[in-house]
Amino acid sequence: MIPATVFTVGVNVLSAAAQPASIYNPVPLDAGSEVTDVLSENDIPTGYGGFYRDYTVSFSEGDMVLMDLRSEEFDTIVTLIAPDGSTVGENDDGPDGTTNSLLFTRIVQGGDYIIRVSPYAGRGAGTFTLNVIRLQPVD
């Protein structure tokens, strides 16, 4: 007969206050704002050698919005993600013939949206300017 071996497993429980901070923290941004920021290795890895940064913006149903993303240092892509996680729209190169991005859409469901700044092909970093404009109807 083979003797039984008893193992004791210890459990280390941390309080909620001792838990590490969340690594996903989208930056709050107001519609009608412009921000100049830097995409760097401190942002979310794309998996292709680059990084992306997310901003949260609240939109109302029926809003007509324009997202203008410009950079002199990398080829930009702007993506709008709905509250349910689906992609509403994405743009790589705007109509001006540059590698800047321009996305225009109408919001069909109000809520908190994600505007994602990323480099083309998942590679690139540097300074960028993101302008979020809530368009008003002309009388």
N, C-alpha and C positions, 0 to 999 in steps of 0.2 A: 504494500500500500504506500502511495506517495503522500508525504505530509502536505497539508494545505498551507498556503502562504497567505497571510493577511496583510493587505495594504491599507494604509490610512491616507485619505485624500483631504487636504486642507482647502478651505474655501476662504478667499479673501474678499470681503464685501466692502466696497467703497461707498461712502455717502454720495448723494447727488451733487453736493458741493465740491466733492473731491474728484468728480469725473472731468476728463479733459474737455476743453471747449470744443464746440462743433467746428469742423474744418470747412464746412460749407456755409458761408456768410455772404449772400448777395448784398450788394451795396444799394441802399434805398436811394431813389432818385424821383424827383417830381417831374411830371409831364410839364413841358415848357421850360426845361432846364438844359443847360449845356455844361458838360464836364470835360476837362482835360485830365487824362490819367495815363498810367503806364502799365502795359501788359508785360509781365515778367515771370520769372521762375517762382515767384511767390503766389501765383494764381493757380487755377485748376488745370492739371495736365490734360492735354488733348489725347495723349497716347501715341502721337506722331512726332514728338520732339518739340511741341509748342505748348501754348497755354491759352486759356480763355477766362474771361471775367464776366460775371453776371450782375445785372442791376435789376431791382424790383421797382415796378411802376404800377400805380393803380389807374385803371381806365374805367370809364363808364360805357354802358351800352350805347352805341351810336357815335362814339368819338371817332373822328377822322384824325389819324396820327401819321406823322412823318418822322422817321429815324434816319439821321444823317451821320455816318461814321467816316471819319477821315484820318489818314495817317501818312506821314512822309517816310516812315520807317518799315512798314510791313503792308502787305496786301490784305485788306480788311474784308470781313464777312460780318453782317449784322443779321441776327435771328430773333424773331419774336415768338415767345413760347407762352401758350395760354395757361390759365390756372389749372387745367386738367393735365398739363404736361405735353399736349400736342403742339406741333409747330404750326403757327399761324402763317408765317411768311419768312423768307430768307432772301438776302441779296448779297451778291459777290461784288460785281462791278456796276457802278451807277451809270447814268446816261452821259456823263461828261467826258468819257473816254479815258478816265483814270482807273486806278485800282481801288478807289474809295467806294463806299457802299451807300445806297439810298433805298429805303423801304417805306412804302406808303400803304396803309391799310385802314379799313373801317372795322371798329371793334363791334362784334355781334353779341358779346356777353361781357358784362362788367366784372371786374375783379382785379386781383393782383397778377400782373404779367411779369415775365422775365425777358429782359433784353440782353442777349448774349453777344459779346464782342469776341471775335476769334480771328485768327489768321487763316488765309487761304491754305488749303492742303494740310492744316494743322501745324504749320511751321511758321515761326516768326514772332517777334515781340517788339516792343518799343512804345513810344508816346503816341497817343491818339486823342481825338476829340469826338465826343458823342453828343449830338444835339437831338433832343426829343421835343417835337413840336405838336401841340394839339391844335389842329386847324379849326378856324371858325368860318361858318358860312358867310358869304357875301350877300348883303341886302340889295 
